[in-house]
């Protein structure tokens, strides 16, 4: 399998590009995800010509309450426009990437909760996004973006990686050669994954594919892509997963002997109660599909949304 192109804050790969000429190497990104992801490292501050080391910069609120990025000790040194221009320039090179991993608290790269200061140096009591990543996220709202620190949380980690793999699949199967048929086939495979993340989203996407909402094909594909990536951003939980597992059981029950069916129900219930992890019922379902076959369920992205080697469904 070809590795998935992913943009990443350069310092997370161990490059000494930070203001103190240090790095913030992420072992998880470097040692684990690199088996699946092909990284495109970007340091916007170095990209606009700032040196390493360099005086630190921060977000401040100007007189019009606009956010500016300035040097902490010299507010006349303002790199806001340069960082925005650099983001616009980079967007052309990010067409292929299926995700972006950033670092928290950076006035350039932080995707949320970056502290904003008053011009007198006091905290402004608000936070915002880093100026560079804000431009990227506004222009590419469908792109999965996550902070490296949040990838330590198993739910957020699985959610981000699910979105990355789904996004790449959508690009490969639909965007590369758009057609209504390709979209219908894609949606058919993603029904249960979408349902696990949001039942309302599942209904909405189903209606969009069935009725096209009077949209031309290009517009339909873009609308579906945005909706899909928004829906997948919602966290699935034990209740929504159990609901999907019972739906899948409904397709298999004709083939299963009563004891096998009961065994699957028991494992789904153990999962719902937090006794076993999600991988337990999923493994059993995959086993029954291999044994009895079920074309429709076998092709569901829900059963294998990301490589099993990543162990992303092994948390309670
Ligand atoms: S600008 Fe971004 S990539 Fe560069 S050092 Fe700061 S956080 Fe890392």
Boltz pocket constraint, residues with backbone or C-beta under 6 A from the ligand:
constraints:
  - pocket:
      binder: B
      contacts: [[A, 8], [A, 9], [A, 10], [A, 11], [A, 12], [A, 17], [A, 18], [A, 19], [A, 42], [A, 43], [A, 44], [A, 45], [A, 46], [A, 103], [A, 106], [A, 108], [A, 109]]
      max_distance: 6.0
